[in-house]
Amino acid sequence: QVILRESGGGLVQPGGSLRLSCAASGRAFSTYNMGWFRQAPGKEREFVAAISWSGGRTYYADSMKGRFTISRDNAKNTVVLEMQSLKPEDTAVYYCAADPRPNTIVVATTPTMYGYWGQGTQVTVSS
């Protein structure tokens, strides 16, 4: 069982930055690929970024490349999403998720592959 808790959301102006954190419980965190997803009102949940269990590989949705950075600290059981140059269309609830298959080589970008989810944190980009 893994419990995930996101923090760091809020209101930011267009062009601004935010840092989202995800704290995870459990000893097996370092074996899980981790992902960030987001969901805007009336839209499906979409992939944002993912990182392999070792931290050596990262993946981004095309619209986030160059603006978002995902990282992890396995010693602290945390995953961080740094977001820059934020746009109004980035407004959504952001979710942290864990792939429960330990040491999986393939890093999934579809939400159905992630078995553990946080409660989400709201990000609003508006002037």
Summary of the structure (lengths in Angstrom):
residues: 127
radius of gyration: 13.5
end to end distance: 39.9
largest distance: 42.2
contacts: 384
relative contact order: 0.32
helix: 11%
strand: 43%
